[in-house]
Amino acid sequence: MTATAIVRQEPGAIEPLPTLGELVDRFLASMDVADSSRATYGRQLRRFLSWLEETGRLDGLQARAFDVEDVLAYRQDLQKQGLSVYSVNGYLTAVRKLFEWLEARKVYPNVAKVKGLKKPKGHRKETLSKEQLREILDGMDTSSLEGLRNFALLNLMARTGLRDVEVSRALIGDIRQEAGHPVLWIQGKGRDSKDDFVLLVPEAYKPLRAYLRARGIKSQKAALFCSCSDRNRGQGLTTRSISRIVKQAFRQAGLDSKELTAHSLRHTAITLAIMGGASLHQAQAMARHSDPATTMTYFHNLARVEEGAEKCISF
């Protein structure tokens, strides 16, 4: 980051202020968010600062020298790099929040009042059918500890709708009892603590127990799913490792679509629950959606398929 400073103009004087990089640091420190969220904002804003430097927009930056056209140019550049709509909007949100903060402190006017890209309708990832899911699970080799782990992991995600980050954060001690039933307490997306749980039905619990017995670890603080490799043995699986394990299982079953990812298991779990008779309230609780409208999307999609007018067309 260069030493170039933003300045504000006042009657009779020009008061130098800290560099934009220093202001970004102050902005991040002021945010009342989880550490993981602060790290995400930091990564997104560092990309913005790098873009400003690469395009020469920081050289001699004075009041009103940076405006909404620059933010629009940044949005366009993000699109050209092939980022998804959701990624582009995430970067823009970070920039908007930064300039809202700068304006509130009378440092710089908010020139980032630009719209994000329009989000696509429906789900981004495909949903597996029961037959596909069964084929994937049946094709997994459980003769080794790694195989037992992979089967238990994928089966758990498909039966509970867990996100990969929730699986990555899970510890052995998070398996507890609620009203006589085994459950897994989880730290959901954007949460600071493990304040919700998913029900471990026998079909999900049995493979999990088999894996843990074979692993032989007793510590309640150990990761629920850990690496089997010599280099990282015992360390909890990262979200990247979980995605790789799931993707490999899909490919072994002949499913190699880029739209089929670990997150597809979450869509599959919610969809199959609704197809099995789950109510809106039940499906929302399992999916841990804060807004029931998000859960309703699954109901709408299923109804659209079942009641499609296209089925009424005949030649």
C-alpha positions in Angstrom: 0.0 0.0 0.0 1.4 3.4 -0.9 1.6 6.3 1.5 -0.9 8.3 -0.6 -3.5 9.8 1.7 -7.1 10.8 1.2 -7.7 14.4 2.2 -10.9 16.3 2.9 -11.4 19.9 2.0 -12.8 22.4 4.5 -13.1 26.1 4.3 -9.7 27.7 4.3 -7.7 24.4 4.8 -6.9 21.0 3.5 -6.5 18.5 6.3 -4.5 15.4 5.5 -5.9 12.1 6.7 -4.5 8.6 7.0 -3.9 6.5 3.9 -6.8 4.5 2.5 -5.1 1.3 3.6 -4.9 2.6 7.2 -8.5 3.6 7.1 -9.5 0.1 5.9 -7.6 -1.3 8.9 -9.5 1.1 11.3 -12.8 0.1 9.6 -12.2 -3.6 10.0 -11.2 -3.1 13.7 -14.5 -1.2 14.3 -16.8 -3.9 12.9 -18.9 -5.8 15.4 -18.8 -9.1 13.6 -17.3 -12.6 14.0 -13.6 -12.9 13.4 -14.3 -15.1 10.3 -16.5 -12.3 8.9 -13.9 -9.7 9.6 -11.3 -11.8 7.8 -13.6 -12.1 4.8 -14.1 -8.3 4.6 -10.4 -7.8 5.0 -9.6 -10.2 2.1 -12.3 -8.5 -0.1 -11.1 -5.0 0.7 -7.4 -5.9 0.1 -8.5 -6.9 -3.4 -10.2 -3.6 -3.8 -7.0 -1.7 -2.7 -4.9 -3.8 -5.1 -7.2 -2.9 -7.9 -7.0 0.8 -7.1 -3.2 0.7 -7.1 -3.0 -1.4 -10.3 -5.3 1.1 -12.2 -3.6 4.2 -10.8 -6.6 5.4 -8.9 -4.7 6.0 -5.7 -2.1 8.3 -7.0 -2.7 11.7 -5.7 -6.2 10.8 -4.5 -8.0 13.9 -3.4 -11.5 14.7 -2.3 -14.0 14.0 -5.0 -11.3 12.5 -7.2 -12.8 9.0 -6.7 -16.5 8.7 -7.6 -19.2 6.2 -8.5 -17.8 5.6 -12.0 -14.8 4.1 -10.4 -16.9 1.7 -8.3 -18.8 0.7 -11.5 -15.5 0.1 -13.2 -14.4 -2.1 -10.3 -17.7 -4.1 -10.6 -17.2 -4.5 -14.4 -13.6 -5.7 -13.8 -14.8 -8.3 -11.3 -17.3 -9.6 -13.9 -14.6 -9.8 -16.5 -12.5 -12.0 -14.2 -15.3 -14.6 -14.4 -16.4 -14.4 -10.8 -19.9 -15.6 -9.9 -22.7 -13.1 -9.2 -22.5 -14.0 -5.6 -18.8 -13.3 -5.4 -19.1 -10.0 -7.2 -21.8 -8.9 -4.9 -19.8 -9.9 -1.9 -16.9 -7.7 -3.0 -19.2 -4.8 -3.7 -20.9 -5.2 -0.3 -17.5 -4.8 1.4 -16.7 -1.6 -0.6 -20.2 -0.2 0.2 -19.8 -0.8 3.9 -16.3 0.8 3.8 -17.6 4.0 2.2 -20.7 4.1 4.5 -18.2 4.1 7.4 -16.0 6.8 5.8 -19.0 9.0 5.1 -20.4 8.6 8.7 -17.0 9.8 10.0 -17.0 12.7 7.5 -13.8 11.4 5.9 -15.1 10.9 2.4 -18.5 10.9 0.7 -20.2 7.6 0.0 -19.5 7.1 -3.7 -20.2 3.4 -3.5 -24.0 3.5 -3.8 -24.1 1.1 -6.7 -26.4 -1.9 -7.2 -25.1 -5.4 -7.1 -25.6 -7.9 -9.9 -29.0 -9.5 -10.2 -29.0 -12.9 -8.5 -30.2 -15.9 -10.6 -33.5 -17.5 -9.7 -33.5 -20.9 -8.0 -30.6 -22.9 -6.7 -27.1 -22.6 -8.0 -26.3 -26.3 -7.5 -28.1 -29.4 -8.7 -30.0 -31.7 -6.5 -29.3 -35.4 -6.5 -32.1 -38.0 -6.9 -32.6 -40.8 -4.4 -31.2 -43.2 -7.0 -28.1 -41.2 -7.6 -27.5 -40.8 -3.9 -27.9 -44.5 -3.3 -25.5 -45.2 -6.2 -22.9 -42.9 -4.8 -23.0 -44.4 -1.3 -23.1 -48.0 -2.5 -20.0 -47.3 -4.6 -17.9 -46.1 -1.7 -15.2 -48.5 -0.3 -15.5 -48.7 3.5 -12.8 -51.3 4.0 -10.3 -48.7 5.4 -10.5 -46.0 8.0 -10.4 -43.4 5.3 -13.3 -45.1 3.5 -15.4 -45.3 6.7 -14.7 -41.6 7.3 -15.7 -40.6 3.8 -18.9 -42.7 3.8 -19.9 -41.4 7.3 -19.2 -37.8 6.2 -21.1 -37.9 2.9 -24.0 -39.9 4.4 -24.3 -37.4 7.3 -24.4 -34.4 5.0 -27.0 -36.0 2.8 -29.3 -36.8 5.7 -29.0 -33.6 7.7 -28.3 -30.8 5.2 -25.1 -29.7 6.9 -22.8 -27.2 5.2 -19.2 -28.1 4.7 -18.1 -25.4 7.1 -20.4 -26.8 9.8 -18.9 -30.3 9.3 -15.4 -28.8 9.4 -16.2 -27.1 12.8 -17.8 -30.2 14.4 -16.0 -32.0 17.3 -16.6 -35.4 18.7 -18.0 -33.8 21.9 -20.7 -32.1 19.8 -22.6 -35.4 19.6 -25.0 -35.3 22.5 -28.5 -36.4 23.5 -31.7 -34.3 23.3 -34.9 -35.9 24.5 -33.3 -39.3 24.3 -32.2 -38.9 20.6 -28.6 -38.4 19.4 -28.0 -35.0 17.9 -25.0 -33.0 16.6 -24.6 -29.5 17.9 -23.3 -27.2 15.2 -21.9 -23.7 14.7 -23.8 -22.5 11.7 -22.8 -20.0 9.0 -22.3 -16.6 10.5 -22.7 -17.9 14.0 -20.3 -17.3 16.9 -21.2 -20.4 18.9 -22.7 -23.9 18.6 -26.3 -22.9 19.2 -28.3 -25.3 17.0 -28.3 -29.0 16.2 -29.3 -31.6 13.6 -31.0 -34.8 14.5 -28.9 -38.0 14.0 -31.4 -40.5 12.7 -30.2 -44.2 13.0 -29.2 -44.2 9.3 -26.9 -41.2 9.9 -25.7 -42.2 13.4 -24.7 -45.8 12.7 -22.0 -45.1 10.1 -20.7 -42.3 12.2 -20.3 -44.5 15.2 -18.6 -47.2 13.1 -16.0 -44.6 11.9 -15.4 -43.3 15.4 -14.9 -46.8 16.8 -12.4 -47.6 14.1 -10.6 -44.4 14.7 -10.3 -45.1 18.4 -10.1 -41.4 19.5 -11.6 -40.7 22.9 -11.0 -36.9 23.3 -14.2 -35.0 23.1 -12.3 -32.0 21.8 -11.0 -33.8 18.7 -12.4 -33.0 15.3 -15.3 -35.2 14.3 -13.7 -35.8 10.9 -10.0 -35.7 10.6 -7.2 -36.3 8.1 -5.8 -39.8 7.6 -2.7 -38.7 5.8 0.7 -39.0 7.4 1.4 -35.3 7.0 -1.8 -34.1 8.7 -3.0 -37.1 10.6 -5.5 -36.2 13.3 -6.1 -32.6 12.1 -9.6 -31.7 11.3 -10.7 -31.7 7.7 -10.9 -28.3 6.0 -13.8 -27.2 3.9 -11.6 -27.7 0.9 -10.8 -31.3 1.9 -14.5 -32.0 2.5 -15.4 -30.6 -1.0 -12.7 -32.8 -2.5 -13.9 -36.0 -0.8 -17.5 -35.4 -1.9 -16.5 -34.5 -5.5 -14.4 -37.6 -5.7 -17.3 -39.8 -4.6 -19.5 -38.1 -7.2 -17.0 -38.8 -10.0 -16.7 -42.5 -8.9 -20.4 -42.8 -9.5 -20.1 -41.2 -13.0 -21.4 -37.8 -11.9 -18.9 -35.1 -12.9 -21.0 -32.0 -13.4 -19.5 -28.7 -12.2 -22.9 -28.0 -10.7 -22.7 -31.0 -8.4 -20.7 -30.0 -5.3 -20.7 -30.6 -1.6 -23.4 -28.0 -1.3 -25.6 -30.2 -3.5 -25.9 -32.6 -0.6 -27.6 -29.8 1.4 -30.0 -29.1 -1.4 -30.6 -32.8 -1.7 -31.3 -33.3 2.0 -33.8 -30.4 2.1 -35.6 -31.5 -1.1 -35.8 -35.2 0.0 -37.2 -34.1 3.4 -40.0 -32.1 1.7 -40.7 -35.0 -0.7 -41.0 -37.2 2.3 -43.7 -35.1 3.9 -41.8 -32.5 6.0 -43.7 -29.3 6.6 -42.4 -25.8 6.0 -41.6 -25.5 9.7 -39.8 -28.8 9.9 -37.8 -28.2 6.8 -36.8 -24.7 7.9 -35.7 -26.0 11.3 -33.5 -28.7 9.7 -32.0 -26.3 7.1 -31.6 -23.6 9.8 -32.9 -20.9 7.4 -33.5 -17.6 9.3 -36.2 -16.6 6.7 -38.9 -19.1 5.8 -39.0 -17.6 2.3 -35.7 -19.3 1.6 -37.2 -22.7 2.5 -40.3 -22.0 0.5 -38.1 -21.9 -2.6 -37.7 -25.7 -2.3 -41.4 -26.1 -2.0 -42.0 -23.9 -5.1 -39.5 -25.8 -7.2 -41.0 -29.1 -6.3 -44.5 -27.9 -7.0 -43.3 -26.4 -10.3 -42.0 -29.8 -11.4 -45.1 -31.8 -10.2 -47.6 -29.3 -11.5 -45.8 -28.1 -14.6 -48.1 -27.0 -17.4 -45.8 -28.6 -19.8 -47.2 -31.9 -18.8 -50.6 -30.8 -20.2 -49.2 -30.4 -23.7 -49.8 -33.1 -26.2 -49.4 -33.5 -29.9 
